[in-house]
C-alpha cells in the first residue's frame, strides 16, 4: 500500500536528517539586526527627557503588544502611551511617552517581527542628565597626532604625540606592527608645557612597514565614572606601506552544515510536504487525469493533512517561545499565526468539498510566500519576487503531487490505459514544471544574492542549500528525460521501471523540500559579497575600489583615482545604528591610496564614504555599500 511505503520511507529519511543534525557541532550566532537608526541614539545623554522613542529599520516590520518596553535604571517599567508604525514610512516606529522622563539611565527593549516571521530583538540605552551637569563640558576628543593617520614617515619615529582638546589620561595604548606583534613603548608622559599633549616614546627602532596604534583615554578632570573611555585607532607606516597580516590562522573551527535546522525548520519541512502534495494530487486529478477518482477522503489525504497540521504546530510553538511575553489572544492576532490556521481551514474545506477542492488547496498554497521566506522584503524584489515564488511553488507542487498520484494509481488491469493516456500527459506537465522551477529558482537566487564568490556562496547555509537543490533538480531532470523514453515503449515492463524511478524521485522531492525549509530560516545575505557604488564618477574623477580579501577581519582597501589629481583621501565606514570609524588613507603612488587593518569588523552591510581632496583644494565624495559575507549578520 502506497501510504505504508510512503510512511516507511519518510520515517527513515526523517530519522536520518535528525541524526545528521544531532551529529553536527552546534554554533552560537548573533541574531541579525535590521535597526538602522534610533532616537535617542545609543548611549546618548539628553538634557531633557524625550517625548517619543523612534526606531528606523531597513525593511518594514510587524508590531505586537510588547514591541517596545522602557525601563529605568532601577528596573521600573515606564508605561508608553502607544507604539505605532509611521503611515508615511513603514520602516519607522514611534513610541509616545506619557510623562517626561526625570534624570537617570534608561533601557529600551525592542522586539518586532520581520516580514518572514522571525523575531528581531534590540536594546537601546540612553541617559537624561541635568542641564547644570552638562555646562562647560566640551566633548572630549583628539585634535591631532604624530605620526598622522595615513602618514608614511622617513625612517623610524622616536615617539608618538597625541594632542587632545583638554587634559587627558591615557588608560591604555598599544602599538602593533604589520604582523600584529606588540612594539615596546614607554609609559605615557604629560608634556609639562602643554597638559593637553601626551608623549609616548618607543623603546626600539621601528623597521619598515605599517603600524597600528590603538589608544583608550578619558578627560583628566572627569569624575563621572559612568562615562566610557574614548577609543581610537590610527595607522602609520615607516618608509613604505605594507598590508597588516594575520600571523597564524590556526585550526579552523568545525561548524554545522545547517546550524539553523531546528524546530521551526522541521515544521516548515512537514508543512511544505503536506500542502504541496495535497495541491499537486488535486491538480493531477482535475487537470491531468481528468477523472475524479483520486484523493477522495482517503487515508493519504488525511495523512498529508496531518503533516501540515504537525508542521504548523511546530512553527507556532517555536514562534511562541520567541514571543513568550504575549498573551494567547495577542499571539493569535499576528498574521504569522492566523494565516497558517486559515491555511489549515482551507485544506479541510478542500478535503470535504470535492467541487472546490483545487481552488481551496491553491488558495492555501499561494498564501505561503506571504508568511515564509524572504520574497516579501522590498529589498528582495517585493511583488515580483512574491509572484516568482508563487510560480515556483505551483510548479513544484504539480511535480510532487503527480509523483504521488502515479504511485497510487493505476490498478493492474488499467495499467496499459494509464500508460497510453495519463503518463504522457503528466510527463509533459512535469517537464514544464521543472523548466519553471529552474527559471524561477535562478531568478530568485540572482535577486537575493546579486554578487558573490564561490567561497562566500558555499560557506553560507543559504548557498549550500541552493547548491544541493540544484544538484537534486539536475538529477530529477535526468531521470525525467529517461522516463520520457520509457513511456514511449508502452509496455508493462517499462511502466514498472517508471514506477521504480518515481519512488526515487519521491525521496529526491522530500530532500528538495528539506533544503527549501533551510532556505526559509537562513539568510541570503550570508552568501552575498560585493561593493556597490552609488556613483563611480564625479567632476571628472573616476574611482575604483577593491577590498582584498572582501571578508570579515583583516583587509586591504585599494582606491585608484583617474582624472583630476587627488592629494588626500578620507574614508568613513559606517554600520548602523552606532558603528562609525574614520581613516586617512596612505598615498602609495600617484592616484593610488590604500588602507589596511581590521576594516570589516562584522558580517553584514556596511556603508562607506570616500572623500577625496583634489590638487585644487576641492572635495569630492563617493558613496558605497559594502556587503561582507558571513552567518552572524549585522544591519540586515
TARAQUI-V614956 format. One line per field, one symbol per residue. ss: DSSP state (H for helix, E for strand, - for the rest). burial: 1 if it has 16 or more other C-alpha atoms within 10 Angstrom, else 0. Layout:
BEGIN
ss = ???
burial = ???
END
This chain:
BEGIN
ss = -HHHHHHHHHHHHHHHHHHHHHH-----------EEEEE-----EE-----EEEEEE----E-----EEEEE----EE-EEEEEE------EEEEEE------EEEEEEEEEE-----EEEEEEEEEE--HHHH-------EEEEE----EEE-----EEEEEE---EEEEEEEEE-----E--E---EEE--EEEEEEEEE------EEEEEEEEEEE----------EEEEEEEEE------------------------HHHHHHHHHHHHHHHHHHHHHHHHHHH---------HHHHHHHHHHHHHHHHHHHHHHHH-----HHHHH--HHHHHHHHHHHHHHHHHH----HHHHHHHHHH-HHHH------HHH--HHHHHHHHHHHHHHHHHHHHHHHHHH---HHHHHHHHHHHHHHHHHHHHHHHHHHHHHHHHHHHHH-----HHHHHH-HHHHHHHHHHHHHHHHHHHHHHHHHHH----HHHHHHHHHHHHHHHHHHHHHHHHHHHHHH--HHHH--EEEE---EE--EEEEEEEE----EEEEEEEEEEE--EEEEEEEEEE---EEEEEE-EEEE--EEEEEEEEE---EEEEEEEEEEE----EEEEEEEEEE-----E--
burial = 001001000000010010001000000000111111110111101110110111111111111101111111000001010011100001111111100010111111011111111111100111111100000000011100101111111001100111111111110010111111001010010100001111111100010111111011111000000000100011111111111110000000000111111111111111111111111111111101100001100001110111111111111111110010010000110001101110110111011000001111111111011111111110011000111111111111111111111110000000100110001101101110110111011001001110110001111111111100110110011011001101100100011001101110110111111111111111111111111110011000101010100111111111111000011111101111100001111111001111111011011111111111110000011111111111111111
END
